[in-house]
Structures are given as C-alpha cells and as structure tokens.
Amino acid sequence: MKLHSIETGLFRLDGGAMFGVVPKTIWQKTNPANENNLILLNMRALLIEYNNSLVLVDNGLGHKYNDKFKQIYAIEHEVHTLDKSLKKLGFSRDDITDVLLTHLHFDHCGGSTEWNAEKNRYEVAFKNAKFYVQKSHWEWANKPNAREKSSFFAENLQPLAESGQLELVEGNVPLFENIQLLIMNGHTSAMQLPLITYKGKKILYTADLIPTHGHVPLPYVMGYDMFPLTTLQEKEPVLQQAHKENWIFFYEHDPYTECSTVKINEKGGFVCGEKFKLNEL
C-alpha cells in the first residue's frame, strides 16, 4: 500500500460558521480570517495505491461552476487541481478504480462529474471507477432539508445515479483490506470516514468531523453540522482512541497542517499534537 496526499484546490468559508460557538478571538489563532471573515480551506483528497486498485477518497469541488459561484467561495485552482496532482504521480482520472466519497456536499464530491459541452450534459468524470456512498446518506442527499440543500447539487448526484457506477453500501462494510469505515451522523447523515492501517499506524481521514487541526478540541464543532450534539458524542471516543493508540489525523480542509497526532494539554483537553506531512511517515 502507498498513500498520497492529493491537492485539488482551495476555497473560503465564513470562519464563524466553521467554528460554531467558539469565539473568533480563539479560532483566528489557528485559522486567520480575511477582511470578510472568510478563512482559507483546503480540499485535500487521499489517493490509495493498493494491490491492483487505485482508490481516491473525495475529489474536491471540480471545475464546472460559474464565475459567481467561484467568487462567493473564493475558489483557487491556479496552483493545485486534481488532474495536476494526479499527473505528478504519473496517474490520470482514468486510472482511478474506486472513489470513496465521505459524503455528498459539493466541496467533497463535485469533482465526480463534469460538463460535456458536445453532449450538452453532465457526466461522470472517472469513467473506470466505482463510487461508494452510504445508502442512507444517498437517500438523505436526494431529499435534502431546507438548511442543507444548498450543499447538495443535482449535477453531482444525477450523473452518478445514471452511470451504473454507483455502489450504495451500508455501515462498515469490508470494501478493502486494511480500510474500515467509521460512520458519523453529526455533520450530516451517514458520513463515512476511512480508517486506514498503514505502515503499522492508523490514519483517519477526518473529513468534516475534524476539518482542520484547529477543530481538534472537543467543543470545537462547526455551525454547519446538522446535529452538533451528535458530533460531540461521536467525536469524543474518536479523540480518546486516537490519543490512546497514537492515530494520525489526515485533514481534508486544513491549508496549513496536513497530518497530526492528538495530545492532551495541561487542562486535560484534547489538542493538536505533532504536525507533519503524509510523505514523512
């Protein structure tokens, strides 16, 4: 097995929404905001080379959106894109055999589809890949509530439904050896986080359970979460086990820190530990 960090681009969201009830005077120490109170966020995917499979975990938001959308979210693709990152490793989208989507918010799955101008329609962007989504999350995303529907886009879902490439799974199914799924319901219904055994260590792709290293402390929960108290209940045992077993957190949204361990501070709270890059393991 080989793991590769895949940079797909940057965007910005409101810092207050990203940190919920945590005051700006605290969260801006790890995630500084600009004049519009927006903080910089990554869209970092994970590529797993394993036997004859090439598994991609999430894929950013893609490139099919208009200028107004790009301006609202301050999207930056000038330096990093999914295709550029894959090309540096000698791969292309056609080489991907499996795409594991943690959930279907646009910044996690938008790269799954693209606009085909010749055929005048949206199509799946990975022609040789199977897409894995939790069944209950798929149903949730296709009948979204009023608060969350702005994160689920038909152009990301419908092509998958029509492609024959979508695999709906239920719970921690054994998709791949040495990869188990942790199912979380606080941020959204049935978000799946891959926990990977790699070089004798456990690596958790934290997605939106712990989007940046600034979100490691237990009460630091996003205002975007559908069920914040559920997030608290789910996050605490993850932090406890991560500290006890020296897990590595791989952060999807952190523009400054790629990986870290978890430690307990002098007050007994969980905080970010040692920081490093994935390729340093």
N, C-alpha and C positions, 0 to 999 in steps of 0.2 A: 504494500500500500504506500502511496505517496499523496501528500496533501499540498495543495497550492492555494494561496490567497489570490482572489480574482477581483481586481478593482474595476467597477463598472461605471463610476461617476460619482458626483457629489450633488447635494441639494440642500435646501434650508427649510426649517420649520420653526414655528414660534417656540421660544425657549420656555415660556411659562407653561404651554401645553405639554411640552416634553417632560416637564418635571412636576406637574400637578401642584400639590400644596407646598412644595419646597420653595422657600423664598429665593428670589433672584440673587440676593447678596451671597447666598451659599452656592447655588448651582453655577453661577458665572465663573467661579474659580476653576472649574474643570471644563466648562463649555461656554466660553465667552460669546456674547451676543453682539450683533451689529446695531446700527442706529435704529433699525426697525424691530429690534428684539428677536431677530432670527438667528438661530445657531446653525453652524455648519454640520452636516451629517454625511456620512459615507453610505454607499450601497455596496458593501463588500460581500461577494459571493465566495463559496468554497468549492474547489474542484478536487475530486477524489479519484485518483487512479487506483483501480483495484481489480486484479486479475485481468479479465477482458472487458471490464466495464469502465466507463468514464462518467462519473456521477457529478452533476452540478447541483449545489444547494442554493436556491434562489438565483435571480438573474437581473436584479435592478429594475428600472422602470422603462427601459427601451428608448426608442427614438421616434415614436410615431405621433408625438403631441405637438400642438401648435405653439406659436410664439407667446400667446397669452398665458398658457399653461406653464411654459418654461420660465416666464417672468415671475409668476406667482410663487413658484417653488425654487426660484433662483438656481435652476439646473445647470450644472457644469459638466460638459462632456469634452472639453477642449483637450484635456490631458489623458484621461482614462475612459475607455469604453470596454464593454465586454469583449468585443471582437479583437481589440488591440491586446488585451490581457491574455486571451487565449492564443493569439498568434505568437506572442513572446515565448510561450511554452511549446510551440510547434503544433497547436491544435486549431480547429475551427469549430463552429457550431455543429457542422455535420458529423463531427467525431463524437459528440455527446450521445451516450446511450441512455442515460436516465437523468431526469430533472426532478429533484425533490423540492417541492415548494412548501416552505414553512406555513404560509397562509397566502391569501389572495388579495391583500392590499396592493395597490398599484406599484408601490416602490419596491416590492418584493417579487412580483410576478410579471410586471409589464414587459420585460424582455422576452417573455414566452411567445409573443406574437408580433407581427409586423404588417405594414400596409403593402399590398401588392398592387401597384398602380396599373399594371397591364390587365389584371383580372378584376380591378376595382373592388377589392375586398381585403379583409384582414385574414392572415394565415398564420399557422404555427411556424415559429422561427427555427425550430430544431426538428428537421424532417425525419431524423432517425431515432428520436428519443421517446421513451415513455415518461409520462408526467404523473407523479404521485402526490395526491392530495387526500387529506382525511375526508371521508364520506360526509360526516356531519358538518364539516366546515364548508364543503362544496354546497350543500343544501342551504346553509346559513348565508353564504355569499350570494346565492342566486335569489334569495328572498330577504334582502337586507332591511334592517331597521332604518328609520329616518336619520338617526345620528351617525350611522356608519356607512350609509350607501354612497357617500362621496368618495369612499376608498375602494369601492368595487366597480370596475368598469366592464361593460358588456364586451368591448373589443379585446379584453384579456381572457374572458371566460368562454364566449360563444365559439371561437375557433377551436379551443381545446375540446369542447363538448362534441363538435362535429368531426374532429380529426380521427377518432378511433385510437388515439394515443394516450387518452386519459385513463389512469388507474386509480379508482377510489378505494382507499384502504380504511380499516377500522382498528384504531388502537395501535399498540406497539407490535406491529406485525414484523416478522423477520425478513425484511426486504434484502438486506445484505449482511453477510457475516461481519462481526465487529462493529456494527452500527445498530444501535437501538434508538427508539423514538420516545421522547418524553412529551406527553400530551398536556397542553396547558389551555385553560379556558378563561383566564382573566382578561387578557388583552383582546381576544376575540374567541369565538367558539372553535375549539379543537385546533389550536396552533400546534404544529409538530416540530420539536427541536431534536436534531440528530445528536446523539452522544456517541462519540467515536473512540474506539480503543486504538491507539496509535503509538508505536514505539514505547509500549509499556505504560502509557499515560491515557487518561480520559480527557477528551476535548469536547466541550459543549459549544455548539453553535447557538448562541444565545438569542438571536433574532430580536423580537420585541419584548421578551421577558426582561432582559437587561440590555438595552440597546447600546449603551456606552459605558465606559468604566466609571463615569460619574453616577451611574444608576445602580451601582453595587449595593450601597446601604439599603437595608430592608425597606424603610418607608419611602424611598425614592421611587415613586410609581407614576407613570405617565397619566396626564389628563385624557389622553386618547384611549385609555383602556376602557372597555365596556363594563368590566366588573372589577374595580380596583381592589376591593376587599378579597376577592378570589385570587387576584395577583399576589397579594400579601401572603395568603395561605399557601400558594404554590411556590412562591419564591423562597420562603424561609427554609424548607427542607432541602432545596437545591443548594442554597448557600451553606447550610450545615454540612451536607455531604461533600460539597466542593472543597470546603476548608479541611474536613477530616481526611479526605482521600487525595488532596492536592490536585484537584481538577484544574484544567486550563479553560478559561473562557475565551472564545473567539468572537469578537464583537463585530456585528454586521454594520452598525451605524456610526461607530466611533472614528472620526477622522484623524485622531491623534494617537490612539492606542489600538493595536491590532489584537494582542493577546495579553492576558494577565492571569495571575493566581488570585486567590482570595485570602485575606488575613483578618484577624480580629484585633481591633485597636485597644487602647488603654481603657476605654469606656465599655468594652465588651461588645461593640458593634462590628458588623461586617464592613470591610472596606477593600478597595483595590490593593492587591499585593504587588508582586514583581511584574513589571511590564516588559514585553519583548515581542518580536515578530515570529510568525509561524515558522519561517525557514531557519530560525535559530534553534529549533528543537533537535 
